């Protein structure tokens, strides 16, 4: 499938606010890329066949983990966005008056 791909260049994630490089990602070999694509395809098929109720349970668990570890998850966003960490619950668009 990917026999024709010879090599990839590494790439970087750059903070658009200040231009700092946040992370440099190494290139993948064809074998690593093939494995990643197969894994993604398998995950997609599993998710696609999952009932909405099971998907909702997975999303609820992920949300609970993020709420429990909000400070840990907020720090990378602060660095990426160049914004100060805002404490307290975030309100949805509807709660702010947006529809």
C-alpha positions, -999 to 999 in steps of 0.1 A, spaced: 0 0 0 27 25 9 56 10 -9 60 41 -30 66 64 0 103 67 5 108 91 34 91 119 53 107 150 67 102 158 104 77 185 112 72 210 140 43 223 160 47 260 163 29 284 187 13 309 164 11 335 192 49 337 198 65 316 170 81 292 195 85 256 185 65 234 209 75 200 196 94 185 167 81 152 154 105 127 138 98 112 105 82 78 103 95 48 85 71 32 60 65 3 84 57 27 113 33 47 91 16 15 78 11 3 114 -3 37 124 -28 37 95 -39 1 102 -44 10 139 -64 41 130 -86 21 105 -93 -6 131 -102 20 157 -125 38 133 -143 5 125 -147 -3 161 -161 31 169 -184 31 138 -200 -2 150 -204 10 186 -239 20 197 -246 56 205 -251 47 241 -217 31 243 -201 61 225 -218 84 250 -204 64 279 -169 67 264 -173 105 260 -187 109 295 -157 90 310 -133 111 289 -150 143 302 -148 131 338 -111 124 334 -105 158 319 -125 176 346 -105 157 373 -72 166 357 -81 201 344 -49 217 356 -28 191 338 -47 195 306 -49 233 308 -12 238 309 -4 226 274 -32 247 260 -19 278 278 15 273 262 0 266 228 -24 295 228 -3 319 247 -32 326 270 -36 326 307 -52 296 324 -88 305 333 -101 287 364 -137 277 370 -163 259 349 -166 269 313 -200 278 301 -215 265 269 -225 289 241 -262 286 252 -253 295 287 -235 326 274 -265 336 254 -254 322 221 -277 298 202 
